[in-house]
Amino acid sequence: MTAMTYPRYLHLAELLSLQHPLTAPLEQDLHDNERLFISVHQMSELLLSQVLVDLRHIKENRCTARCFAHRADRATLMVESLEAHLTLLRETLRPEAFLMFRDRFGSASGLQSAQFQELFRLTDRLETRESSLPLEPHRLARLRTAITHWRRTHLGLVKYMIGDLPGSGDTDGVRFLAKRLAGSSLDDTARHPRTDSEKVRSEHGVS
């Protein structure tokens, strides 16, 4: 029997072959920027799959109080890590670079992520069933807070990258995301100064 190795255990050959930018490799800088964009989103979906493993376990009433605390806290920490992925994109992908490959993925949109939609649904359902779960409701509150922070950071990233341009999922972009945030104020979004992406579009005559 062949000894297990790190690459075999993690299926690294397959994992590292899943990034396929639509930008030609000859456009190296743009190709590499698009690869970064794809990689970060794939990492987010992979980590999110583990968040859902824990939340499904809780939802199915398979948890003792100790198990509930462990899995709820772990899910919260992973959601906080998802927010860090957005920060990574904000700090390392310039709006002008993103706008150069954005049209290539057409109508593909994070709104089509079945996992994020399940995350939002599961969290709502767990909160409505709070009395039937092991006590310590503050743990669900922490999870809800982490998800809200992620959504606000995502909204900020979208503002930074596309400004007032329509969203790729056939929405009105920033305003659509802002409306989805409970308690968010559209007036507050209007008070933000022009983003770098807006300046770039202005310089190139794009409104």
C-alpha positions, 0 to 999 in steps of 0.5 A: 500500500502506498504511503499517504503523503501531504499532496495526496491527502489534500488532493492538491493536484486537483485543488490547484488545477481549479483556477481558470481565469478567462483572461489570456495568460499573455495578459499576465498582470490582468490574468494574475489579478483575475486568478486572485479574484477566483482563488479568494472566492473559491477559498471562501466557498470552501470555508463556508462549506465547513460553516454549514457542516456545523450549523446543519449539525446544530439545526438537526438537534444533534448537539449537547450544550457543549457541542453547541457551544463548540460548533457555534463558536467555530462557525462564528470564527470561520465567518470572521475569517470570510470577512478577512478574505474581503479585506484581502481583495480590497487591499490587493486588487485595484478597482481599475484592474477588476473593471478590466476583467469584470465583463468577462464573467458576464452575469456570474454573481455572488447572489448565485452562491447557494451556500451563502443563501443557506447560511442566511436561512440557517441563521434565521431558523436557528434564531427562531428556534432558540428556545429548543436549542441548548442555552447560551443564546449569546452564541447565536447573537455572536454568529449573527453579528459576524454575518452582519459584519461580513455583509457590511464589509462586502458592501464596502468592497462593492462600493470600492470596486464598482461604485454606482455601476449595476451589479453583475447579477442584474441588480442595481449593485450597491443600492441593492446590497444596502437595502438587504442590510437590516437597519442600513441607511441608504442616506449613509451610503450616499455620504461616502466620498467617491471611490477609486473605481468611480474616479477611474471611470470618470477619467475614462469617460464612463458614467 
